[in-house]
Amino acid sequence: MPSDEWNYFVENYFGDPYMMWPDGIDEKSVIPLKDKERETAEDMLIKSLEEGSHYGAIGLRELRSTKAVPILEEQLGMNNGTLAVEIAVALCIIKNTLEYLPHILVALKLSPFGRIGFM
């Protein structure tokens, strides 16, 4: 039987997109997960990232997922806008580096509205 933490995580990261868009998500809801639930969440977030969801990058950042680093790096070169920013932030935090900051600056410079959320 799934834990309450699992149910809360799933609702936050994979719930109703209509509710997620204006209210955002509780990014930290992934942190309390343990053992198999944590591993499953990591796999789900990687799949979500590969499908183009910036929430996947956020969750992997919160998990400090070293398993996801190669996928994040691959996806960084294939995306722009909000997703590129979230991937770059995740990589900076997971790898404890600033080497991905130029990707954030490029995304901000290329934003036609001055706000990356509109890309």
N, C-alpha and C positions, 0 to 999 in steps of 0.2 A: 504494500500500500504506500503510495507516495506521501512524502512528508508535507506538512503545511508550507515549509519553505519552498519546496518544489512547486507546489500549486501556485504560490505567490510569484515565483520566478516566471513560470510559463505564462501566467496572466499578464505580467508586465512586458515580457519580450515578444510574446506571440499571441497576444489578445486581439481584441477588436481594433483594427487600424483606425477606425473613426474616432475612438476614444484616445488612442495613443497619440494621434497627430496633434490635437490642441493641448492636451494635458502633459504630454511627454511620458516618460517611463521612470520608474524607480531604478536607476542604473545599478544601484548597490544590491538589488534583490538577488543577484547571482552569488554574492559573496558567502552567505551562510550555508550554501550547499556543501555536502560532504560526500566523499567516496564515489560510489557509482552514480549518484545523482549529479555530482560535479562533473564527472567524466562525460556523462550523457549530455549535460548542458553545454559543455565545451564543444562536443561534436555537432550539436544542434546549432550553436552560434557560428561555427565554421561554415556549415551548410547555408545558413542564413546570409552570411557575408558573401559567399560565392553566388548567391542569388541576387545580390545587390542591395542588401539591407544594411544601412549604417548602424542599426541596433546590434548587428552581429559584431561589428568592430568595437562598439562600446562595451558589450559584454565580455569579449575576449580581453579587452584592456582591463576591465575590473577583475577578471580572473588571473591577470598577469600570465596569460597562456603562452608559454614558450613553444608549445606544440604548434600554435597557429602562426608563428613568425614567418615561415616560408610562404604560407598562403597569403598572409597580410602583405608581404613584400611583392608577391606576384600580382595581387589585386591592386596595389597602389599604382602600378604602371598602367593599369587597364581602366582606371576610373578617374573622375574629376568631381568637383563640387563638394558637397557635404560629405559624401562617402570618402573621397580622397583625404579630406581633413581628418575625419574620424580614424581612418586607417593610419595616417601619419602620426596622430596623437597616440594611438594605441602602440605603435612601434616605438615611439620615443619613450613611453612609460615602461613598456615591457623590457626593452633593451637598455634602459637608462642612458639614453643618448639624445643629442640634439640634431643628429644627422638628417632627420626627416623634416625639419622645419622648413626648408625651401619648398617642399611640396605644399605646405599650408599656405605659404606666401603666394605661390603661383595660383592656387585655387582662389584665393582672395582677390588677386589682381585680375583674374579672368572673369570674375563674377560680373555679369552685365548690370546687376542691380545694386552692387555694393553689399549684397547680403547673400551668402553662399546658399542659404536655404531655398532660394528661388531657382537654382540651377537644375 
